[in-house]
Amino acid sequence: MRPFVVFALPRSRTYWLSRFLSYGEWTCEHDQSRYLRGLDDVRSWLSQEFTGTVETAAAPWWRLLAKVRPDTRVAVVRRPHEEVSASLRAMGYPVQDGALARLDRKLTQIERRWPKALSVRYDDLGTEDGCRAIFEHCLPYAFDREWWGKFAAVNLQCSIPAIFRYFSAYQRQLEKMGEVAKQAILSDFALREPHLSDGLTIQTEPFEIFLRDGVSLFAEHSTLVGEAPSSYLEKNLPLHRAIDQAGNMQVVTARQNGRMFGYLMTIEAPSFEREGERTAVQTARFASPEFPGLGLKLMRAALRVSKARGIAEVFMRSGVRGSGDRVSSIYRRCGASEDGQMFRLSLRGA
């Protein structure tokens, strides 16, 4: 009774397919992901028997499906994104060609990386052989030619205006769910490097776990820069938590046998320079001297995560306390270049 998910672009006979695959005891939904508000909803929905869905916007989160239900049967329907764009424009709806192209690339990822994923062309859904292939891949039944005959000549379409209204009304909740899904994926994103020695691993972690396990390193870091060992408790921790809960923080750590030896925190935000882009600023960082070269490894890992999260630019500050004056060499080795100077003027008590 494994669930099935069919990924596709819009305007690819997806609603028709959801009705065609609702067969026997099985119910196939259409864009079920728009009703999900958290990871518990994802797990609960996928735990049901006789369950499937055809999704037109969920392809970017296929890794989350692999995490929650790796036994899911997956199919992909491919239609050139240029045709999809033309179809939507003909109906009078605004289209971002870049967004469709990115969604189409995710379908290619699924084809290549999901074990035994079936791929069919949009045109194949107009043929008996194509429908047979996807029917028998998704459902535990032999192809029912009579059932197919009832649908073959029927034009079934969902209400595009209703879907646009729904996405507009629930935009904030859907964006939040997207950030939750992204964080869940990245939390499992292995950042292990083959050359890391002594069982040292590098990974992303939630802020609360980082805060709980990093106390000894925070004390070491604070002492190094001339502060009291407990000075980290004076930081604006409620703001840190709020930024993390909003999905705008990434924390990369280095551990050995569970013990933390380094960290690098990055804060993300929309770009002031370019609409639609996101930028990031690297803030707190520390690497134990017990592992020479760990700072560079943390930097490279953090940049890989930023790129995976869609960050267009990363800003890095070379400080004047501790070893901050030497960190610029790490930035250069990662390909960064100087971008002016930063000045600070305190107005406290002025």
KEFI-975769 format. One line per 2 residues: number of its first residue (from 1); their letters; for each residue x, z, y of C-alpha. Coordinates in nm, 4 decimals, m for minus. Layout:
N
NUM	a	X:Z:Y | ...
***
This chain:
350
1	mr	0.0000:0.0000:0.0000 | 0.2891:m0.0661:0.2329
3	pf	0.1742:m0.1628:0.5846 | 0.2532:m0.5010:0.7298
5	vv	0.3376:m0.6143:1.0824 | 0.3391:m0.9719:1.2103
7	fa	0.5450:m1.0256:1.5267 | 0.4782:m1.3240:1.7526
9	lp	0.4588:m1.4414:2.1113 | 0.1158:m1.4538:2.2800
11	rs	m0.0916:m1.7687:2.2408 | 0.0310:m1.8185:1.8830
13	rt	m0.3021:m1.7888:1.6967 | m0.2381:m1.4144:1.6713
15	yw	m0.5993:m1.3002:1.7097 | m0.7112:m1.5617:1.4576
17	ls	m0.4422:m1.4387:1.2212 | m0.5535:m1.0752:1.2571
19	rf	m0.9042:m1.1743:1.1447 | m0.7742:m1.3926:0.8615
21	ls	m0.5557:m1.1089:0.7284 | m0.8430:m0.8572:0.7395
23	yg	m0.9251:m0.9137:0.3751 | m1.0605:m0.6953:0.0965
25	ew	m0.9889:m0.3314:0.1785 | m0.7278:m0.4280:0.4346
27	tc	m0.7801:m0.4158:0.8113 | m0.5441:m0.6090:1.0359
29	eh	m0.5428:m0.5035:1.4013 | m0.4370:m0.7100:1.7006
31	dq	m0.1794:m0.5567:1.9398 | m0.2364:m0.2080:1.8035
33	sr	0.0790:m0.0892:1.9820 | m0.1003:m0.0858:2.3181
35	yl	m0.3018:0.2166:2.2006 | 0.0008:0.4253:2.0984
37	rg	0.1095:0.7048:2.3339 | 0.3832:0.8791:2.1377
39	ld	0.5940:0.8760:1.8215 | 0.3357:1.0874:1.6384
41	dv	0.0807:0.8110:1.6996 | 0.3228:0.5572:1.5513
43	rs	0.3830:0.7670:1.2393 | 0.0157:0.8485:1.1911
45	wl	m0.1015:0.4929:1.2252 | 0.1608:0.3585:0.9853
47	sq	0.0790:0.6315:0.7322 | m0.2645:0.4818:0.6662
49	ef	m0.3338:0.2754:0.3578 | m0.4610:m0.0835:0.3787
51	tg	m0.3144:m0.1247:0.7287 | m0.1630:m0.4185:0.9144
53	tv	m0.1311:m0.5531:1.2669 | m0.0323:m0.8669:1.4548
55	et	0.1772:m0.7812:1.7616 | 0.2573:m0.9966:2.0655
57	aa	0.4588:m0.7451:2.2723 | 0.6125:m0.5019:2.0225
59	ap	0.9107:m0.7084:1.9048 | 1.1609:m0.5147:2.1251
61	ww	1.0781:m0.2006:1.9252 | 1.1313:m0.3382:1.5762
63	rl	1.4138:m0.0885:1.5173 | 1.1645:0.1942:1.5692
65	la	0.9509:0.0445:1.2916 | 1.2616:0.0350:1.0721
67	kv	1.3151:0.4044:1.1437 | 0.9555:0.5179:1.0816
69	rp	0.8482:0.2830:0.7992 | 1.1437:0.0830:0.6691
71	dt	0.9312:m0.0355:0.3758 | 0.6951:m0.2282:0.6059
73	rv	0.6358:m0.5916:0.5152 | 0.7278:m0.8018:0.8172
75	av	0.6467:m1.1590:0.9152 | 0.7327:m1.3578:1.2279
77	vr	0.5352:m1.6440:1.3811 | 0.7492:m1.8713:1.5973
79	rp	0.6160:m2.0863:1.8787 | 0.8516:m2.2230:2.1468
81	he	0.8287:m1.9909:2.4451 | 0.8035:m2.2935:2.6763
83	ev	0.4759:m2.3863:2.5049 | 0.3508:m2.0289:2.5355
85	sa	0.4346:m2.0279:2.9061 | 0.2554:m2.3590:2.9603
87	sl	m0.0525:m2.2325:2.7738 | m0.0752:m1.9157:2.9834
89	ra	m0.0204:m2.1044:3.3078 | m0.2943:m2.3478:3.2141
91	mg	m0.5273:m2.0506:3.1883 | m0.4262:m1.9348:3.5357
93	yp	m0.2129:m1.6341:3.4419 | 0.1251:m1.5504:3.5992
95	vq	0.4128:m1.5841:3.3567 | 0.7695:m1.4563:3.3701
97	dg	0.9632:m1.7150:3.1749 | 1.2628:m1.4823:3.1472
99	al	1.0503:m1.2108:2.9865 | 0.9090:m1.4566:2.7329
101	ar	1.2581:m1.5823:2.6513 | 1.3811:m1.2255:2.5943
103	ld	1.0825:m1.1549:2.3713 | 1.1560:m1.4728:2.1775
105	rk	1.5159:m1.3585:2.1197 | 1.3827:m1.0362:1.9691
107	lt	1.1865:m1.2432:1.7187 | 1.5129:m1.4105:1.6211
109	qi	1.6694:m1.0670:1.5676 | 1.3849:m0.9657:1.3379
111	er	1.4169:m1.2873:1.1371 | 1.7880:m1.2280:1.0850
113	rw	1.7967:m0.8529:1.0302 | 1.4745:m0.7406:0.8644
115	pk	1.5142:m0.7590:0.4852 | 1.2888:m1.0259:0.3326
117	al	1.1097:m1.1032:0.6596 | 0.8923:m1.4141:0.6383
119	sv	0.9134:m1.6660:0.9222 | 0.6469:m1.9309:0.9794
121	ry	0.5976:m2.1761:1.2621 | 0.2921:m2.1703:1.4839
123	dd	0.2016:m2.5174:1.3560 | 0.2191:m2.3868:0.9968
125	lg	m0.0894:m2.1736:1.0641 | m0.2858:m2.4976:1.0850
127	te	m0.1988:m2.5818:0.7249 | m0.3070:m2.4386:0.3913
129	dg	0.0518:m2.3929:0.2741 | 0.1504:m2.1985:0.5857
131	cr	m0.1523:m1.9714:0.5635 | m0.0930:m1.9195:0.1916
133	ai	0.2639:m1.8066:0.2606 | 0.1733:m1.5446:0.5201
135	fe	m0.1374:m1.4281:0.3307 | 0.0559:m1.3582:0.0100
137	hc	0.3493:m1.2079:0.1987 | 0.1392:m0.9544:0.3885
139	lp	m0.1344:m0.8777:0.1361 | m0.1138:m0.7743:m0.2301
141	ya	m0.3481:m1.0521:m0.3368 | m0.3258:m1.4103:m0.4540
143	fd	m0.4256:m1.6614:m0.1894 | m0.8037:m1.6962:m0.1562
145	re	m0.8660:m2.0616:m0.0723 | m1.2365:m2.0053:m0.0099
147	ww	m1.1582:m1.7273:0.2386 | m0.9088:m1.9531:0.4166
149	gk	m1.1691:m2.2296:0.4291 | m1.4016:m2.0045:0.6290
151	fa	m1.1373:m1.9630:0.8983 | m0.9519:m2.2941:0.8925
153	av	m1.1712:m2.4768:1.1437 | m1.2757:m2.1719:1.3495
155	nl	m1.1239:m2.1153:1.6941 | m1.0988:m1.7386:1.7367
157	qc	m0.9454:m1.6023:2.0565 | m0.9238:m1.2600:2.2115
159	si	m1.0207:m1.2072:2.5749 | m0.7029:m1.2626:2.7749
161	pa	m0.8651:m1.1264:3.0959 | m0.9582:m0.8056:2.9132
163	if	m0.6033:m0.7625:2.7847 | m0.4574:m0.8145:3.1321
165	ry	m0.7025:m0.5590:3.2717 | m0.6038:m0.3117:3.0016
167	fs	m0.2314:m0.3516:3.0639 | m0.2868:m0.3130:3.4367
169	ay	m0.4960:0.0033:3.3980 | m0.2580:0.1668:3.1488
171	qr	0.0707:0.0395:3.2915 | 0.2163:0.3857:3.3545
173	ql	0.1344:0.5123:3.0056 | 0.2642:0.1958:2.8406
175	ek	0.5907:0.2096:3.0349 | 0.6345:0.5727:2.9344
177	mg	0.5733:0.4832:2.5706 | 0.8324:0.2085:2.6026
179	ev	1.0891:0.4593:2.7274 | 1.0035:0.6996:2.4446
181	ak	1.0489:0.4214:2.1896 | 1.3762:0.3124:2.3487
183	qa	1.5138:0.6655:2.3420 | 1.4111:0.7121:1.9797
185	il	1.5954:0.3941:1.8872 | 1.9075:0.4809:2.0839
187	sd	1.9208:0.8338:1.9442 | 1.9843:0.6732:1.6062
189	fa	2.2137:0.4062:1.7447 | 2.5362:0.4648:1.5557
191	lr	2.8386:0.4474:1.7813 | 3.0979:0.5093:1.5163
193	ep	3.4264:0.3266:1.5560 | 3.6358:0.2501:1.2477
195	hl	3.9555:0.3702:1.4135 | 3.8188:0.7158:1.5033
197	sd	4.0205:0.9640:1.3004 | 3.9557:1.3049:1.1467
199	gl	3.5836:1.2503:1.1013 | 3.5168:1.2273:1.4744
201	ti	3.1899:1.0526:1.5587 | 3.0433:0.9320:1.8875
203	qt	2.6673:0.9191:1.9395 | 2.3870:0.9621:2.1939
205	ep	2.1997:1.2919:2.2024 | 1.8962:1.4439:2.3768
207	fe	1.9878:1.6535:2.6801 | 1.8577:1.9815:2.5339
209	if	2.0755:1.9534:2.2223 | 2.3744:1.8622:2.4384
211	lr	2.3073:2.1651:2.6626 | 2.2720:2.3963:2.3621
213	dg	2.5858:2.2860:2.1786 | 2.8210:2.2133:2.4671
215	vs	2.8649:2.5647:2.6097 | 3.2289:2.6061:2.5095
217	lf	3.3187:2.2643:2.6500 | 3.1292:2.3336:2.9729
219	ae	3.3345:2.6516:3.0178 | 3.6586:2.4630:2.9514
221	hs	3.5571:2.1853:3.1912 | 3.4556:2.4319:3.4655
223	tl	3.7836:2.6223:3.4387 | 3.9796:2.2969:3.4573
225	vg	3.8192:2.2056:3.7922 | 3.8588:2.5537:3.9377
227	ea	3.5099:2.6905:3.8793 | 3.3847:2.9943:3.6894
229	ps	3.3276:2.9288:3.3165 | 2.9539:2.9845:3.3573
231	sy	2.9197:2.7674:3.6690 | 2.7331:2.5010:3.4708
233	le	2.4319:2.7362:3.4766 | 2.4190:2.6906:3.8543
235	kn	2.3583:2.3175:3.8209 | 2.0089:2.1824:3.8864
237	lp	1.9073:2.2009:3.5212 | 1.5316:2.1540:3.5860
239	lh	1.6113:1.8223:3.7542 | 1.8350:1.7235:3.4632
241	ra	1.5506:1.7970:3.2223 | 1.3018:1.6005:3.4320
243	id	1.5345:1.2977:3.4453 | 1.5873:1.3157:3.0693
245	qa	1.2141:1.3463:2.9980 | 1.1528:1.0423:3.2184
247	gn	1.3893:0.8429:2.9955 | 1.6493:0.7921:3.2699
249	mq	1.9411:0.9858:3.1208 | 2.1852:0.9093:2.8439
251	vv	2.4304:1.1603:2.7008 | 2.7096:1.0355:2.4764
253	ta	2.8990:1.3009:2.2812 | 3.1958:1.3174:2.0469
255	rq	3.1733:1.5575:1.7537 | 3.3692:1.6581:1.4482
257	ng	3.1859:1.8497:1.1743 | 2.9125:1.9261:1.4252
259	rm	3.1458:2.0716:1.6901 | 3.1462:1.8921:2.0249
261	fg	3.4781:1.7730:2.1704 | 3.3682:1.5452:2.4540
263	yl	3.0744:1.4137:2.6521 | 2.9776:1.1616:2.9166
265	mt	2.6462:1.1726:3.1027 | 2.4890:0.8711:3.2740
267	ie	2.1889:0.8654:3.5095 | 1.9814:0.5464:3.5396
269	ap	1.7606:0.4156:3.8215 | 1.6117:0.0911:3.9554
271	sf	1.8566:m0.1173:4.1565 | 1.8375:m0.1051:4.5376
273	er	2.0037:m0.4456:4.5523 | 1.8072:m0.6572:4.3052
275	eg	1.4426:m0.6269:4.2149 | 1.3835:m0.5995:3.8431
277	er	1.7341:m0.4737:3.7617 | 1.8485:m0.1237:3.6691
279	ta	2.1745:0.0455:3.7572 | 2.3468:0.3588:3.6326
281	vq	2.5864:0.6205:3.7651 | 2.8200:0.8056:3.5307
283	ta	2.8330:1.1739:3.6217 | 2.9607:1.4638:3.4100
285	rf	3.2419:1.3806:3.1682 | 3.4935:1.5710:2.9620
287	as	3.7251:1.4912:2.6718 | 3.9165:1.7548:2.4804
289	pe	4.2965:1.7135:2.4922 | 4.2915:1.7757:2.1153
291	fp	4.1955:1.4077:2.0789 | 4.4207:1.1867:2.2949
293	gl	4.2414:0.8725:2.4058 | 3.8953:1.0217:2.3533
295	gl	3.8000:0.9670:2.7191 | 3.8396:0.5904:2.6834
297	kl	3.6410:0.5881:2.3583 | 3.3576:0.7824:2.5213
299	mr	3.3607:0.5414:2.8148 | 3.3364:0.2339:2.5938
301	aa	3.0589:0.3896:2.3867 | 2.8603:0.4845:2.6984
303	lr	2.8935:0.1320:2.8350 | 2.7648:m0.0149:2.5083
305	vs	2.4607:0.2112:2.5257 | 2.4009:0.1195:2.8916
307	ka	2.4120:m0.2486:2.8058 | 2.1708:m0.1970:2.5159
309	rg	1.9330:m0.0175:2.7540 | 1.9305:m0.3147:2.9920
311	ia	2.1537:m0.1691:3.2648 | 2.2918:m0.4401:3.4926
313	ev	2.5577:m0.2388:3.6824 | 2.7380:0.0911:3.6222
315	fm	2.9000:0.2959:3.8983 | 3.1867:0.5341:3.8185
317	rs	3.3423:0.7943:4.0462 | 3.7085:0.8882:4.0419
319	gv	3.7155:1.2503:4.1568 | 3.9919:1.4682:4.2989
321	rg	3.9540:1.7770:4.0800 | 4.0971:1.8343:3.7346
323	sg	4.2186:1.5036:3.5933 | 3.9690:1.3050:3.8003
325	dr	4.2433:1.1281:3.9900 | 4.3664:0.9702:3.6657
327	vs	4.0324:0.8568:3.5302 | 4.0461:0.5390:3.7394
329	si	4.2907:0.3954:3.4855 | 4.0199:0.4287:3.2179
331	yr	3.7750:0.2461:3.4436 | 4.0170:m0.0419:3.4887
333	rc	4.0822:m0.0660:3.1155 | 3.7078:m0.1070:3.0672
335	ga	3.7011:m0.3936:3.3166 | 3.5732:m0.2089:3.6255
337	se	3.7095:m0.2826:3.9721 | 3.7289:m0.0730:4.2890
339	dg	3.4251:m0.0893:4.5133 | 3.5226:0.0768:4.8396
341	qm	3.5639:0.4517:4.8843 | 3.3263:0.7468:4.8682
343	fr	3.3243:1.0174:5.1370 | 3.1481:1.3531:5.1432
345	ls	3.0319:1.5528:5.4446 | 2.8807:1.8966:5.3871
347	lr	2.5938:1.9900:5.6202 | 2.5421:2.3322:5.4651
349	ga	2.5414:2.5866:5.7441 | 2.6134:2.3207:6.0063
***
